[in-house]
Amino acid sequence: MAAPENYHAATLPSNVGHVFGVSEAVHIDQQRIDQFAQCTGDDQWIHVDVERARRESPVGSTIAHGLLVLSLVPVAQYQLGVYPLDARSVLNYGMEKIRFLAPVPAGTSLAIRVELAAVEAKGPGRFLVRCLNTAFNPDAPDRTVMVGESLAMVLA
């Protein structure tokens, strides 16, 4: 799936409930986890100490940061065409109801399913867009690792 035919900012409200599909899978290797840890300063051993995680982690390996998983959402949304091409600007408005449901071991691939959950007009040419985002491993699609709602202000 992708954006509906004749999809424009003005048609956002009539497309609530549309499932845009599933993003391309992203491989979450140890290098990506380490880079995220370096960027954020979150270098907890469960993420970056491969040997200790092998010994002590219930998963038997390091795991991705929940916020690393969450950071994949905007790219998935653009990839799937969530925001109409006639939008002048799309501004991050926040996230709600984020839940990290399962650990993501290093070496896992993740994809994100995106559904347009709600659209609220906020004035002429302004729409608050709410998407439901579900992250999962494409090799185990019934095992959701994260769900959350993203909010964006679309300016037409």
C-alpha positions in Angstrom: 0.0 0.0 0.0 0.9 3.6 -0.2 -0.8 7.0 -0.4 -4.3 6.9 -1.8 -5.0 8.2 -5.3 -5.5 11.9 -5.5 -4.0 12.4 -2.0 -3.6 16.0 -1.0 -3.5 18.0 2.2 -7.2 18.9 1.7 -8.1 15.2 1.5 -6.3 14.3 4.7 -9.6 14.1 6.8 -11.3 11.8 4.4 -8.4 9.3 4.5 -8.5 8.6 8.3 -8.2 4.9 8.8 -6.0 4.4 5.7 -3.1 2.0 6.2 -0.1 3.3 4.3 1.6 -0.1 4.5 4.9 -1.3 5.9 8.2 0.4 5.6 11.3 -1.1 4.2 13.1 -3.2 6.9 16.0 -1.5 8.7 18.8 -3.7 10.1 19.6 -2.8 13.8 23.2 -4.0 14.1 25.6 -3.3 17.0 27.2 -0.5 15.1 23.9 1.4 14.8 23.2 0.8 18.5 26.7 2.0 19.5 26.3 5.2 17.3 22.9 5.9 18.9 24.5 5.4 22.4 27.3 7.8 21.5 24.8 10.4 20.1 22.5 10.3 23.1 24.9 9.5 25.9 22.8 6.4 26.9 25.6 3.9 27.1 23.9 1.5 29.5 25.7 -1.9 29.3 22.6 -3.7 28.0 23.0 -1.7 24.8 26.8 -1.5 24.3 28.6 -4.2 26.3 28.4 -7.2 24.0 30.2 -9.6 26.3 28.4 -8.6 29.5 25.0 -8.8 27.7 25.9 -12.2 26.3 26.5 -13.3 30.0 23.9 -11.4 31.9 21.1 -10.2 29.7 17.9 -12.3 29.6 18.0 -11.9 25.8 21.6 -13.2 25.5 22.8 -10.2 23.6 22.7 -6.4 23.5 19.4 -4.7 22.7 18.5 -1.6 20.8 17.4 1.5 22.7 13.7 2.0 22.7 14.2 5.5 21.5 16.3 4.2 18.6 13.3 2.1 17.5 11.1 5.2 17.9 13.4 7.3 15.8 12.7 5.1 12.8 9.1 6.3 12.6 9.6 9.6 10.7 11.6 7.9 7.9 9.0 5.2 7.6 6.2 7.8 7.3 8.0 9.7 4.6 8.9 6.5 2.8 5.2 5.4 2.8 3.9 8.8 1.6 2.0 9.7 4.7 2.4 13.4 4.1 0.9 14.8 0.9 3.3 16.2 -1.7 1.4 19.5 -1.7 2.2 20.1 2.0 4.5 23.2 2.4 5.8 21.9 5.6 5.5 19.1 8.1 6.4 19.8 11.7 7.0 17.2 14.4 4.3 17.9 17.0 5.1 15.0 19.5 4.4 11.4 20.4 1.8 9.8 22.6 1.0 6.4 24.0 4.4 5.0 23.2 4.9 1.4 24.4 8.0 -0.7 24.0 6.6 -4.2 24.1 9.6 -6.5 23.4 13.4 -6.1 23.4 15.1 -5.7 20.0 18.3 -7.8 20.0 21.3 -6.5 18.0 21.1 -8.0 14.5 17.3 -7.7 14.3 15.6 -6.1 11.3 12.6 -3.8 11.9 9.8 -2.5 9.8 7.0 -0.1 10.7 3.3 -0.3 9.8 1.7 3.2 9.5 -2.0 4.0 9.7 -3.6 7.5 9.5 -5.5 7.5 12.8 -6.9 11.0 13.0 -6.8 14.4 11.4 -7.9 17.6 13.1 -8.2 20.9 11.2 -6.3 23.6 13.1 -7.2 26.5 10.9 -6.9 27.3 7.2 -4.4 25.0 5.6 -3.3 23.5 9.0 -3.9 19.9 10.0 -2.8 18.0 13.1 -2.1 14.5 11.8 -2.1 11.5 14.2 -0.6 8.2 13.0 -0.5 4.8 14.6 2.9 3.3 14.2 3.7 -0.4 14.9 7.2 -1.7 14.8 8.0 -5.4 14.3 10.5 -7.8 12.9 9.4 -8.8 9.4 10.7 -12.3 10.1 8.2 -12.5 13.1 5.4 -10.2 12.0 3.1 -11.3 14.9 5.6 -10.0 17.4 5.2 -6.3 17.9 8.1 -4.6 19.6 6.8 -1.0 19.7 3.5 0.9 19.2 3.0 4.6 19.4 1.1 7.5 18.1 3.0 10.3 16.3 1.7 13.8 15.8 2.6 16.2 13.0 1.4 19.6 12.0 0.9 19.6 8.2 0.9 23.1 6.7 -0.7 23.2 3.2 
